Amino acid sequence: MTDLGYRRASDLVAAIRAKEVGSRELLEHLLARVDEHNPALNAVVTLDGERARAAADAADAATARGDDLGALHGLPMTIKDVFETEGLRSTSGAPELMDHVPDHDAGAVARLKAAGAIVFGKTNLPLYAGDIQTFNEPFGVTNNPWDTGRTTGGSSGGAAAALAAGLTPLELGSDIGGSIRNPSHMCGTVGLKPSFGVVPQDGYLAGPTGLRTLDINVVGPMARTVDDLVLAFDVLAGPGEPAGARDGLRLAAWFDTDRSPLDPAMGDVLTAAVDGLRGDGLTVDDTARPDVDYDEATDLYVQLLYTVMTAATGVDDDTWALAASIVDTPVAEDEPILLSAGRAIAMRHHQWLRHDERRGHIRDRWADFFTRFDALLCPVHQVPAFPHQVDDDPIGVLNRTVSVDGRDVSHGELTYWCGLIGMAYLPAVVVPVGATPDGLPVGVQVVADFHDDRTALAVAERITDALGGFEAPPGYGA
């Protein structure tokens, strides 16, 4: 029998309703797994055992009465520590928030609880969810269950690690530059970056300024199976949001670009995955491309992203003055990313409006592409999980590099494939499609048209049927 820690969330809810397993029994099992495996991983950073036990007992009492608490009836789960959670320390990895205990839930957390979920812990992330690795000053580094010397990705790295290790059946993540997609790829789990605006952002601890809604940023579910993403998305999206999936499976694949070439071993996995889909009867066009210039779109993504991050975190006077001094200088070819970030920090409103207009034209081109295809397969980023690179550099995501096929690539550049999709507000599901010769998981983005989230989910389900989906890392008792 599958360990309770690795059973599907949908199966667990059904088992609780059928009195085959109690909510309290499941909670105690998950807490025991946290005790056993979390010391080596550091994925779960805050526990709320006693209140969770009381909630689980209440769920079991409701089951005994024949009452239904909702789609997530009695399901214990963890939440990324970027979301305010009533009565539970919520820090966003920031030293200044170590004593922050909200008196209310973030909107997405409230929807999960209203559907019967029980939050028993919070998972690790980088400071204010601002890195593609997962470490921070208060809680330290989160390790990848596939190789504890490697990163989980970020910023929802604790969430993905907890899922991969069987510590939780479901998670809530966020994504502005790949923060759901990147860790799902690196840990071999699944995640949905919904269309922009579908899931509420209120209660998201983006930074000291406390903005309610951030451009590009989304809130979405993370799990081990696509059907569990659907289960959670039904709860998170609420009524009136993206409805049914399109019929048919017209797929395209885009893995090659001069700006963001892939690690050869990872590229081989993606190519083999397309071959496997074709062998399973699917048609995949690997020559079709949207009429979107990759370089133009990713440059625009950088400008929009750093504007958002600046608005969320604020900048000091010296940084502002430095940025303002370069904002009107001519743009050079191959401009260093730090100068590009400086321009974004000091961007004037009319400049942002022009960027947003450019985005609108790019979105139109994507919409035209999706009249011919139901979904596009593309990389999450260029490499599988890489060894930890931990330092106290405040702009380390720009200064750290990894080697990709003999070229040093900044961590910022590793977000470009995700930024290409997120900047255009499109939904994307990441599913595992294989592993490198070193045994590291590789995921693929399944991208659909705006508000066609359920099409992306349906295609992702078909891909996992063909290729196998999630596999537990060795040593976790799946």
C-alpha positions as CSV (number, residue, x, y, z in Angstrom):
1,M,0.0,0.0,0.0
2,T,1.3,3.5,-0.8
3,D,2.6,5.4,2.2
4,L,0.0,8.0,3.3
5,G,2.6,10.6,2.7
6,Y,2.6,9.9,-1.1
7,R,-1.1,9.3,-1.7
8,R,-2.9,11.7,-3.9
9,A,-4.7,14.6,-2.2
10,S,-7.9,13.6,-4.0
11,D,-7.6,10.0,-2.8
12,L,-7.0,11.2,0.8
13,V,-10.0,13.4,0.8
14,A,-12.1,10.5,-0.4
15,A,-10.6,8.2,2.2
16,I,-11.4,10.7,5.0
17,R,-15.0,11.0,3.8
18,A,-15.3,7.2,3.6
19,K,-13.9,6.9,7.1
20,E,-11.0,4.7,5.8
21,V,-8.5,7.1,7.4
22,G,-9.1,9.9,9.8
23,S,-8.0,13.5,9.3
24,R,-6.2,13.3,12.6
25,E,-4.5,10.0,11.7
26,L,-3.3,11.5,8.4
27,L,-2.0,14.6,10.2
28,E,-0.1,12.6,12.7
29,H,1.5,10.6,9.9
30,L,2.6,13.7,8.1
31,L,4.0,15.3,11.3
32,A,5.9,12.1,11.9
33,R,7.3,12.3,8.3
34,V,8.3,15.9,9.0
35,D,10.1,14.8,12.2
36,E,11.9,12.1,10.2
37,H,12.9,13.8,7.0
38,N,12.8,17.6,7.5
39,P,16.1,17.9,9.5
40,A,18.0,16.9,6.3
41,L,15.8,19.1,4.1
42,N,14.8,22.2,6.0
43,A,11.7,22.5,3.9
44,V,9.1,23.1,6.7
45,V,10.1,26.0,8.9
46,T,7.1,26.6,11.1
47,L,4.6,24.0,12.5
48,D,1.2,24.6,14.0
49,G,0.6,21.1,15.4
50,E,-1.8,21.7,18.2
51,R,-4.2,23.9,16.3
52,A,-4.0,21.5,13.3
53,R,-4.9,18.6,15.6
54,A,-7.9,20.4,16.9
55,A,-9.0,21.2,13.3
56,A,-8.5,17.6,12.3
57,D,-10.5,16.3,15.2
58,A,-13.3,18.7,14.2
59,A,-13.1,17.4,10.6
60,D,-13.4,13.8,11.9
61,A,-16.4,14.8,14.0
62,A,-18.0,16.3,10.9
63,T,-17.3,13.1,9.0
64,A,-19.0,11.1,11.8
65,R,-22.1,13.4,11.6
66,G,-22.2,13.1,7.8
67,D,-21.3,16.7,7.2
68,D,-19.2,17.7,4.3
69,L,-16.6,20.5,4.8
70,G,-15.9,21.0,1.1
71,A,-13.6,19.8,-1.6
72,L,-10.6,19.5,0.7
73,H,-12.5,18.0,3.6
74,G,-10.1,17.4,6.5
75,L,-6.9,17.5,4.3
76,P,-3.8,18.6,6.2
77,M,-1.4,20.6,4.0
78,T,1.4,23.2,4.2
79,I,1.6,26.7,2.8
80,K,4.5,28.7,1.4
81,D,5.6,31.2,4.0
82,V,4.9,34.2,1.8
83,F,1.2,34.1,2.6
84,E,-0.3,35.6,5.7
85,T,-1.9,32.8,7.8
86,E,-4.1,33.6,10.8
87,G,-2.5,32.8,14.1
88,L,0.6,31.4,12.6
89,R,4.0,33.0,12.2
90,S,4.3,34.4,8.6
91,T,7.7,35.7,7.7
92,S,8.4,35.7,4.0
93,G,12.0,34.8,5.1
94,A,12.6,38.3,6.5
95,P,14.3,38.9,9.8
96,E,12.0,41.8,10.5
97,L,8.9,39.6,10.2
98,M,10.0,36.8,12.6
99,D,7.4,38.0,15.1
100,H,4.6,38.6,12.6
101,V,1.5,36.6,13.5
102,P,-1.4,37.8,11.3
103,D,-5.0,38.0,12.6
104,H,-6.4,37.0,9.2
105,D,-5.7,34.7,6.3
106,A,-4.5,35.7,2.8
107,G,-7.3,35.4,0.3
108,A,-6.0,32.1,-1.2
109,V,-5.4,30.6,2.2
110,A,-8.9,31.5,3.2
111,R,-10.3,29.7,0.2
112,L,-8.4,26.6,0.9
113,K,-9.5,26.6,4.6
114,A,-13.1,27.3,3.6
115,A,-13.0,24.1,1.4
116,G,-11.9,22.1,4.5
117,A,-8.1,22.2,4.3
118,I,-6.1,22.2,7.5
119,V,-2.8,24.2,7.4
120,F,-0.3,22.5,9.7
121,G,2.9,24.3,8.7
122,K,4.8,26.9,6.5
123,T,7.5,26.1,4.0
124,N,10.8,27.9,3.3
125,L,11.5,30.5,0.6
126,P,14.2,33.1,-0.1
127,L,13.8,36.6,1.4
128,Y,10.6,38.1,0.1
129,A,10.4,35.3,-2.5
130,G,13.1,37.1,-4.5
131,D,15.5,34.4,-5.6
132,I,15.7,31.2,-7.7
133,Q,17.2,29.3,-4.8
134,T,15.7,28.9,-1.3
135,F,17.6,30.2,1.6
136,N,17.3,33.2,4.0
137,E,18.9,34.5,7.1
138,P,16.4,33.4,9.7
139,F,15.9,29.8,8.5
140,G,18.8,28.9,6.4
141,V,19.1,26.7,3.2
142,T,16.5,24.2,1.9
143,N,18.0,21.1,0.4
144,N,16.7,19.1,-2.6
145,P,15.5,15.6,-1.8
146,W,17.1,14.3,-4.9
147,D,20.5,15.5,-3.8
148,T,20.8,17.5,-0.6
149,G,23.9,19.3,-2.0
150,R,21.7,20.9,-4.7
151,T,19.2,23.7,-4.7
152,T,15.4,23.1,-4.7
153,G,15.0,26.1,-6.9
154,G,13.0,29.1,-5.7
155,S,11.1,30.8,-4.5
156,S,8.7,28.0,-3.6
157,G,11.6,25.7,-2.9
158,G,10.4,24.6,0.5
159,A,7.0,23.7,-1.0
160,A,8.4,21.6,-3.8
161,A,10.8,19.8,-1.5
162,A,8.1,19.0,1.0
163,L,5.9,17.6,-1.8
164,A,8.7,15.5,-3.2
165,A,9.6,14.1,0.2
166,G,6.0,13.2,1.0
167,L,5.7,15.7,3.9
168,T,2.5,17.2,2.5
169,P,-0.1,16.3,-0.2
170,L,-0.7,19.8,-1.4
171,E,0.9,23.2,-1.4
172,L,0.2,26.8,-2.2
173,G,2.9,28.7,-4.1
174,S,3.4,32.0,-5.9
175,D,5.1,32.8,-9.2
176,I,6.5,36.0,-10.7
177,G,9.6,34.8,-12.5
178,G,9.1,31.0,-12.2
179,S,8.7,30.6,-8.5
180,I,6.2,27.8,-8.9
181,R,7.6,26.4,-12.1
182,N,11.4,26.5,-11.3
183,P,11.1,24.4,-8.0
184,S,8.6,22.0,-9.6
185,H,11.1,21.3,-12.4
186,M,14.1,20.9,-10.0
187,C,12.3,18.7,-7.5
188,G,10.3,16.6,-10.0
189,T,6.8,17.8,-8.8
190,V,4.0,19.5,-10.6
191,G,2.8,23.1,-10.4
192,L,0.3,25.5,-12.0
193,K,1.0,29.1,-12.7
194,P,-2.5,30.3,-13.4
195,S,-3.5,33.1,-15.7
196,F,-2.8,36.5,-14.2
197,G,-5.6,37.7,-11.9
198,V,-7.4,34.4,-11.5
199,V,-6.4,33.7,-7.8
200,P,-6.4,36.6,-5.3
201,Q,-3.1,38.0,-4.2
202,D,-4.2,39.8,-1.0
203,G,-2.2,38.8,2.1
204,Y,0.9,38.1,-0.1
205,L,4.0,39.3,1.8
206,A,5.9,40.7,-1.2
207,G,8.0,43.2,0.7
208,P,8.0,46.1,3.2
209,T,5.7,48.3,1.1
210,G,2.7,45.9,1.5
211,L,1.3,46.2,-2.0
212,R,-1.9,44.3,-2.5
213,T,-1.4,43.2,-6.1
214,L,1.8,42.8,-8.1
215,D,2.0,42.9,-11.9
216,I,2.9,39.5,-13.4
217,N,2.7,37.7,-10.0
218,V,0.2,34.9,-9.5
219,V,-0.8,32.5,-6.8
220,G,-1.3,28.8,-7.6
221,P,-1.3,25.2,-6.4
222,M,1.6,22.8,-6.3
223,A,1.3,19.0,-6.0
224,R,2.6,15.6,-7.2
225,T,-0.2,14.9,-9.7
226,V,-2.1,17.0,-12.2
227,D,-5.5,15.9,-10.9
228,D,-4.5,17.3,-7.5
229,L,-3.7,20.6,-9.2
230,V,-7.2,20.5,-10.7
231,L,-8.7,19.8,-7.2
232,A,-6.9,22.8,-5.7
233,F,-7.5,25.1,-8.7
234,D,-11.2,24.5,-8.5
235,V,-11.0,25.8,-4.9
236,L,-8.6,28.7,-5.5
237,A,-10.0,30.1,-8.7
238,G,-13.5,30.4,-7.4
239,P,-16.8,30.7,-9.5
240,G,-16.7,32.3,-12.9
241,E,-13.0,31.8,-13.6
242,P,-11.5,29.7,-16.4
243,A,-14.0,27.0,-17.3
244,G,-13.6,23.9,-19.5
245,A,-10.6,22.8,-21.5
246,R,-10.5,22.9,-25.3
247,D,-11.2,19.7,-27.2
248,G,-8.2,18.2,-29.1
249,L,-4.5,18.1,-28.5
250,R,-2.7,20.3,-31.0
251,L,0.7,20.6,-29.5
252,A,3.8,22.6,-30.4
253,A,7.3,22.4,-28.9
254,W,9.9,25.2,-28.7
255,F,13.1,24.3,-27.0
256,D,15.7,26.2,-29.0
257,T,16.8,29.9,-28.8
258,D,20.2,31.5,-29.2
259,R,19.7,33.6,-26.1
260,S,18.9,30.8,-23.7
261,P,20.5,27.5,-24.9
262,L,19.9,24.4,-22.8
263,D,22.2,22.2,-20.8
264,P,22.7,19.4,-23.3
265,A,21.7,16.7,-20.9
266,M,18.4,18.5,-20.1
267,G,17.8,19.2,-23.8
268,D,18.2,15.5,-24.5
269,V,15.5,14.7,-21.9
270,L,13.1,17.2,-23.4
271,T,13.7,15.9,-26.9
272,A,13.2,12.3,-25.7
273,A,9.9,13.4,-24.1
274,V,8.6,14.7,-27.4
275,D,9.6,11.4,-29.0
276,G,7.8,9.6,-26.2
277,L,4.6,11.7,-26.8
278,R,4.7,10.9,-30.5
279,G,5.1,7.3,-29.7
280,D,2.0,7.5,-27.5
281,G,0.0,8.8,-30.4
282,L,0.3,12.5,-30.0
283,T,1.2,14.9,-32.7
284,V,3.8,17.5,-31.7
285,D,5.0,20.2,-34.1
286,D,8.6,21.2,-33.2
287,T,8.9,23.8,-35.9
288,A,6.0,26.0,-35.2
289,R,6.7,29.2,-33.3
290,P,4.6,32.1,-32.0
291,D,5.3,35.4,-33.7
292,V,7.1,36.5,-30.6
293,D,10.7,37.6,-30.6
294,Y,12.3,35.9,-27.6
295,D,14.9,38.6,-27.1
296,E,12.4,41.4,-27.2
297,A,9.9,39.7,-24.9
298,T,12.5,38.7,-22.3
299,D,14.0,42.2,-22.3
300,L,10.5,43.6,-21.7
301,Y,10.0,41.0,-18.9
302,V,13.2,42.2,-17.2
303,Q,12.0,45.8,-17.3
304,L,8.5,45.0,-16.0
305,L,9.8,42.6,-13.3
306,Y,12.3,45.0,-11.8
307,T,9.7,47.7,-11.7
308,V,7.4,45.4,-9.7
309,M,10.2,44.3,-7.4
310,T,11.2,47.9,-6.7
311,A,7.6,48.9,-6.0
312,A,7.3,45.9,-3.6
313,T,10.5,46.3,-1.7
314,G,11.3,50.0,-2.0
315,V,14.8,51.4,-2.6
316,D,16.9,53.8,-0.6
317,D,17.8,57.3,-1.7
318,D,21.3,56.4,-2.9
319,T,20.0,53.6,-5.1
320,W,17.3,55.8,-6.5
321,A,19.8,58.5,-7.4
322,L,22.1,56.0,-9.1
323,A,19.2,54.5,-11.1
324,A,17.9,57.9,-12.1
325,S,21.3,58.9,-13.4
326,I,21.2,56.2,-16.0
327,V,17.6,56.0,-16.9
328,D,17.9,58.4,-19.9
329,T,21.3,57.2,-21.2
330,P,21.3,55.4,-24.5
331,V,20.7,51.7,-24.4
332,A,23.8,49.8,-25.6
333,E,23.6,46.4,-27.3
334,D,24.2,43.6,-24.7
335,E,23.6,46.1,-21.9
336,P,24.6,44.6,-18.5
337,I,21.6,43.4,-16.6
338,L,22.5,45.7,-13.6
339,L,22.0,48.7,-15.9
340,S,18.8,47.3,-17.2
341,A,17.6,46.9,-13.6
342,G,18.6,50.4,-12.8
343,R,16.5,51.7,-15.7
344,A,13.5,49.8,-14.3
345,I,14.0,51.2,-10.8
346,A,13.8,54.7,-12.0
347,M,11.2,54.1,-14.8
348,R,8.7,57.0,-15.3
349,H,5.0,56.2,-15.5
350,H,4.8,57.1,-19.2
351,Q,7.6,54.7,-19.9
352,W,5.8,51.9,-18.0
353,L,2.7,52.6,-20.1
354,R,4.7,52.2,-23.3
355,H,6.1,48.9,-22.0
356,D,2.6,47.7,-21.1
357,E,1.4,48.6,-24.6
358,R,4.3,46.5,-26.1
359,R,3.2,43.7,-23.8
360,G,-0.3,44.0,-25.2
361,H,0.9,43.5,-28.8
362,I,3.0,40.5,-27.7
363,R,-0.1,39.0,-26.0
364,D,-2.1,39.5,-29.3
365,R,0.6,37.4,-31.1
366,W,0.3,34.7,-28.5
367,A,-3.5,34.7,-28.9
368,D,-3.0,34.2,-32.6
369,F,-0.7,31.3,-32.1
370,F,-3.2,29.6,-29.8
371,T,-5.8,29.7,-32.6
372,R,-3.7,27.0,-34.2
373,F,-2.4,25.1,-31.2
374,D,-3.9,24.1,-27.9
375,A,-0.6,24.2,-26.0
376,L,3.1,24.9,-26.3
377,L,5.8,22.9,-24.6
378,C,8.9,24.8,-23.6
379,P,11.7,24.6,-21.0
380,V,11.3,25.9,-17.5
381,H,14.9,27.1,-17.7
382,Q,18.2,26.0,-19.0
383,V,19.6,23.6,-16.3
384,P,18.5,20.9,-13.8
385,A,19.1,21.5,-10.1
386,F,22.6,22.9,-9.5
387,P,24.8,22.9,-6.4
388,H,23.9,25.4,-3.7
389,Q,25.3,28.9,-4.2
390,V,24.6,30.6,-0.9
391,D,26.0,34.1,0.0
392,D,24.8,37.3,1.6
393,D,24.9,39.3,-1.7
394,P,21.7,41.4,-1.8
395,I,21.6,41.2,-5.6
396,G,23.0,37.7,-5.8
397,V,20.4,36.6,-8.3
398,L,22.1,38.9,-10.8
399,N,25.7,38.2,-9.8
400,R,25.7,34.4,-9.4
401,T,26.3,32.3,-12.4
402,V,26.0,28.7,-13.5
403,S,27.7,27.1,-16.5
404,V,25.4,26.1,-19.4
405,D,27.1,24.3,-22.2
406,G,30.4,26.1,-21.5
407,R,28.8,29.6,-21.0
408,D,28.4,31.4,-17.7
409,V,24.8,32.3,-17.2
410,S,23.5,34.6,-14.4
411,H,20.7,33.3,-12.2
412,G,18.6,36.2,-13.5
413,E,18.9,34.9,-17.0
414,L,17.7,31.4,-15.8
415,T,14.3,33.0,-15.4
416,Y,13.9,34.0,-19.0
417,W,11.9,31.0,-20.3
418,C,9.5,31.5,-17.4
419,G,9.5,35.3,-17.8
420,L,8.6,35.0,-21.5
421,I,5.3,33.2,-20.4
422,G,4.6,35.1,-17.2
423,M,5.0,38.6,-18.6
424,A,2.2,37.8,-21.1
425,Y,-0.1,36.6,-18.3
426,L,-0.4,33.1,-19.7
427,P,-1.1,29.9,-17.7
428,A,1.5,27.2,-17.5
429,V,1.7,23.8,-15.9
430,V,5.0,22.2,-15.1
431,V,5.2,18.4,-15.2
432,P,8.2,16.0,-14.9
433,V,9.1,14.3,-18.1
434,G,12.3,12.5,-17.3
435,A,15.7,12.7,-15.6
436,T,19.3,13.5,-16.6
437,P,22.0,10.7,-16.5
438,D,22.8,12.1,-13.0
439,G,19.3,11.3,-11.9
440,L,18.1,14.9,-11.6
441,P,14.5,15.5,-12.6
442,V,13.5,17.6,-15.6
443,G,10.2,19.3,-16.1
444,V,8.5,21.0,-19.0
445,Q,6.2,24.0,-19.2
446,V,2.8,23.3,-20.8
447,V,1.6,26.7,-21.8
448,A,-1.9,27.6,-23.0
449,D,-3.8,30.8,-24.0
450,F,-4.9,33.4,-21.5
451,H,-7.7,31.9,-19.3
452,D,-7.2,28.5,-20.9
453,D,-5.8,27.2,-17.6
454,R,-7.8,24.0,-17.8
455,T,-6.5,23.3,-21.3
456,A,-3.0,23.5,-19.9
457,L,-4.0,21.1,-17.1
458,A,-5.7,18.7,-19.5
459,V,-2.6,18.6,-21.8
460,A,-0.4,18.1,-18.7
461,E,-2.5,15.2,-17.5
462,R,-2.2,13.6,-21.0
463,I,1.6,14.0,-20.9
464,T,1.9,12.4,-17.4
465,D,-0.3,9.5,-18.7
466,A,2.2,9.0,-21.5
467,L,5.5,9.6,-19.7
468,G,4.8,8.5,-16.1
469,G,4.7,11.7,-14.1
470,F,6.0,12.1,-10.5
471,E,8.5,9.6,-9.1
472,A,9.6,9.8,-5.4
473,P,13.3,10.4,-4.7
474,P,15.1,7.4,-3.3
475,G,15.1,7.0,0.5
476,Y,11.6,8.5,1.3
477,G,9.6,5.3,1.6
478,A,7.2,5.9,-1.3
